[in-house]
Amino acid sequence: MKRLRITHLTEYRYREPVTFGPHRALVRPREGHDVHIEGSLLEISPQASVRWLRDMYGNSIAILEFLEPASVLRVFSEVDVAHYDVNPLDFVIDPTAAAYPFRYPIDEQSDLISYRLPAYPRDGNALADWLHQFYKPGQLIGTFDLLTQLNSAISQSFSYRRREEPGVQSPATTLNLRSGSCRDFAALMMEGARYWGFGARFVTGYLQAPLTEDQHGATHAWTEIYIPGAGWRGFDPTNNALVGAEHVSVAVTRDPEKIPPLSGLWSGPSGAFLELHVDVQVVQL
């Protein structure tokens, strides 16, 4: 078991007070047999009411309703978690799915439909050309071997580029540029797995050092793929790693554009926005 403290500060600064509409904050880790929340703190400025809900994916979302204008919007979260999933190889694949291609069990197929449909249907041809190097129709290959090859290829063949602008590159754009952020690499792996027929979803959360070299933690994105017998297994193509105790999931979705850490609207004079500051720390307790 590993205990982690995650602090996440987001500050938007404006040249003069502006009015904030409702905001959605995704900062609370997903709990389960692998992750337990031991304590949490959420501070909001300016004053706001906070209402919690779970979306269709089971993500915990804080709905923020601001009560007054301000020139600074500040959201600070501190969460202590106990992480029990310390061995990313501690799973067993059902014998019927040990080799690819395979068919999902009938009772799971309907639930996986949305996770098998492409989020970027126009990129199918570009994906097919690129994926041909890993698998050709008629082959029989170990399921885990195929997925780890894809995970490794993205890490080794593309240049990591930190992007501050919001949004996710399409897989075709990443293939063309040969570079991207963790969000872009996770989307590429997700769509590649879906092209082969796997159920796959996009995950955002936190990553502990030392996988990141220049800081003590970061927001991060990776991919989870559904494997019969093993369930949802995480692959981190940015770091060529299997997801383990260094990763703490906050949100999952089939569409990478739907789960930014903080989203909402503001109104005020044109040019009022000044800057955005984000600081994330993930330390072992």
N, C-alpha and C positions, 0 to 999 in steps of 0.2 A: 504494500500500500504506500502511496506517495501523497503527501499533503502539500497543496499549493495555495498561495495567495495571489489573486488576480486583481489588479487595480487598473481601471480604464477611465481616463479623463478625456472628455471632448469639450472644447470651447469654441464657440463661434463669436467673433467680435465684429461690432458695427460702429460706424462713425458717429451715430446718434441713436437714441432709443427707437426700436421698431416693435411691431406687434407680431406675436407668434401665434400661428394656428396650432391645431393638435399635432403632436409628434408621436412617433412610434420608436421605442428603444428596445433593442435586442442585446442585452448584456448579461442575462442570467443563464448560466450553463444548464444544459439538459441533464436531468437527474435520471438515474436508473441503477441497475446492479453494479455498474462500473464507476459511476460518479455520484457522490453524496455531497450536498451543500451543508457545511457546518456552521456558516454564519455569513450574513450579507448586509451591506449598507448601500443605500442609494440616496444621493444628494442632488437636488435640482435647484437651479437658480436661473431666472427669477422664480418666485413662488409659483407652484403648480400643484394641481391635484393629480394623483397617480392612481390609475386603475389597471389591474392586471387581467390578462386573458390568455387562453391557449388557442392558437390558430389551428387550421386543419391538419398541420403536420405535428402538432403537439409542442410547438415552440412557445416559450413563455415570453409574452410581449407586454411591456409597460406602455400604456396610453397616457401621454402627458397633456394636460389642459392648463395652459399658462394663464395666470390671473392678472398680469400687469406687463406693460411694455418694459424693455430693457435694452441696453447697448451690448450686453454680454449674455449669451446663453451657455450655461455650464451644466454638464451632466457628469457626475462622478459616481462610479460603481466600485465597490470593494467586495470581493467574494472569496471565502475560504472553502476549498473543496478537498475531499478525500478521493483519490483516484485509485481504484483497485485493479484496473486493466493494465497491469505493468508488463505483460508479455503479449505482444501483438501476434505471436504465432500460436497462441493457445486456443486453437479451434480445430474442428474436424469437419471436412467436407463430406457430404453425403456421397456414397459410392456412385450413385447414378449421375452425379454432376462432377465427378473427379476429372473427367476428360471433356474437352470442348470439341465439337458442339454437343449440347445436351438440351433437354426440354425441362422447363420448370414444372413441378407437380401441378395437376389440374386445379387443386384447391388454392394455389398461390397465384395462378396466372392472372385472374381478374384483378386482384389487389395490386399487381405490379404493372398493369397496363400503362398508367400515367408515367411511371418511371422508365418505361422502355421506349416511349415516344420521343423523338428528337425535339429539343428546344430550339434548334437551328436547322430546320428542314432543308433550307437552301444550300447548306454546306455539305450535303451528302456526297456529292461527286468528289469534292476535295478530300473529304475524310476517307472515302473508299480508296483513292489513289495512294494516300499516305499509309493506310492500314494494311495494304497488300503485302508490305514487307514482313509483317508479323504473322499473318495467317492467310492462307489461300484455300478456297473451297475444296473440300475433299480431304483436307488434312485432319489428323487427330492429334490434339496437343493437350497437355495437362492444363486444366482451368486456371490453377494458381500460377503456373508458369507463364501462361499467356498474359494474365493481368499484370504480373510483376515485370514482364518485358515491356509492356506499354508504359507502366509507371517509370521504369528506368530510362526508356527512350526519350520521354518528354524532358526529364531532368538533364540528360546528357546531350541532347540534340538542340536544345533551345536556350537562349540567353535570358536570365532573369532580369527584369526591368521593373523597378518600383514605379508604380503609376499613382499619382495623387488624385487624378480626375476620377469621378464616379463611373460606375458601369463596368461591364465585362466585355472583352473582345470576343467576337465570334470565333469559333475554331478555325474557319478559313482565314481570318485575319492573322491569327497567331501562326498558322502554317506559313503564310506568306511573309510575315515579318521575321519569323524564326526567333521571336522574343515575346515576353509577356510577364505579367505579374502572377502571383499565386492564384488569384481569381481566374485569370485566363488559362493557366495550366490545368486547374481543377475542372473548368468547363470543357477543355479539350479532352481530358481523360474521360469525363462523364459521357460526352457525346460519342467518343470512340467506343466505349463499352456498350452504349445503347445501339450503335450501328451493328455490333455483333449479336445483339439480342438480350444483353444483360439488363437487369433492373439496376439503375444507377441514379444517385442523387448528389446534389451540390451541398457542401457543408461549410459553414463559417464558425469560427471560434477563436481560441487563443493557442499560442505556441510558446513553450518555455525554451529559453536558451539551454544548452549550447548549440542547438540546431541553427539559430540565428547568431551571427558573429558580432554584430555591432550594437546589440541592445540586450536587455534582460527579459524581453518578451515582445510579442507582437500579436495584432489581430492576424488571422490567417484563414486560408481556404483550402479545402481538399475535397476528395471524392469518396463516397461510400458506394460499394457495389454489393448487391444481394447475391449470396452464394448459398444454395440449399445445404442445410446442415450447419453451416457456419453463420448464417444470418448476414446482417449488414457489416461488411468489413471495410475499414478505412485505408485509403491509399493516398499518400502525399507526393505527387509528382514534382513539386518544387524541390523537395529535399531527397527524392528517391528513397522514401522511407515508408514503412507500414505505420499506421496510426497507433500510438500507444499512450503511455502515461504523460508524454510531453504535450499531447494534444488534448484540449478541452472543448468539446462541441457546445455551441450555443444555439445554432439553428440549422435545420435541414429544409430543402425545398427541391422541387423538380426544375424550377426556373431560377437561374443564378441572379437575375435582376431584382428578385423580390425580398431579399433579406439584408439590406444594409444595416449597420449597427444603430444608426440614428437617421430618421427621415421625417420630414414635415415641411410646412410652409411658413413664410414670414412675409409681412407687408411693411413697406416704408419707402422712403425716397429712393430714386434710382441712384445706384452707386453707393448705397449705404453700407453694403458688406465690405468688411475690411480684411479679415483673415480667419483661418481655421487652424486650431492647434489640437493635436491628439497625442496623448502619452499613455502607453500601455506597459505595465510591468507584470511579469509572471515569475514568482520566486518560490523556491521550495521552503517549507516551514520545518 
